[in-house]
């Protein structure tokens, strides 16, 4: 029973240590890709704000002039 326990611990240790890896500077470009961004596209954010402001009639709260609620500001 002990050899099996030692083998299991060795396998678990191998898998635990294999995930401890540093990222080299030339590999970091993959993380800077636009697909990896957590934020939305700025144009999409503007579109959602415009739709929200038009529906609520609350334009002018985030640095823009107030509109008439019709979507034209």
N, C-alpha and C positions, 0 to 999 in steps of 0.2 A: 504494500500500500504506500509506503514512503517513496519509492521511486516514481510512482505516478504523481504524487503530490509535488515532488521536486520538478518533474517534467512540466506539470501544469503551471507551477510558479515561474519556471523559466520561460515558458511561452507567453504568459501574461506580462512578464517583465520585458520581454523582447518587443511585444506590441506597444506597451506603454512608452518605452524609450524610443521606439521608431518614430513616434509622432513629435518628439522634441527636436525640432529642426529650425534653424534660423533661415531667414529669407535674405538672399544676397541682393545687393543694390541693383544689379542688372535684371533681377526677377521682379522688382517692385513695379515696373511699368505695367504689368498686368493688373495690379490693384488700382492704378490711376486711370484705367479705362472708364469711359463714360457709362458703360454697362454696369460697373461696380458701384456707381453713385447711389446713395440711399435717397437723395433728394430727387424731386421731379425735375423735369426740364423747365427752365425759366419761362418759356413761352406757354407751357401747359399750366404753370402756376398762375400766370397772368390771365389766361383764359378762364380758369376756375374762379379767380377773384372777380373778373368782369361779370360772369354769370351770377355769382352770389350777390354782388352789389346791385345788379340789375333786378334780381328777384326780390331783394330785401329793400331796395330803394335807399341803400345806405352807402353810396359811393362818397368818397372824400375822407374816409377814416384812415387810410393808409398812405398819406402823402400825395393824393391826387385831388383834383377839384371835384366838387359835388356834381352829380348828374341828375337827370330828370327821372330816372328809374326805367327808362326805355332801352337802355343798353348803349346809348350814344353819349359819350362824355369826352 
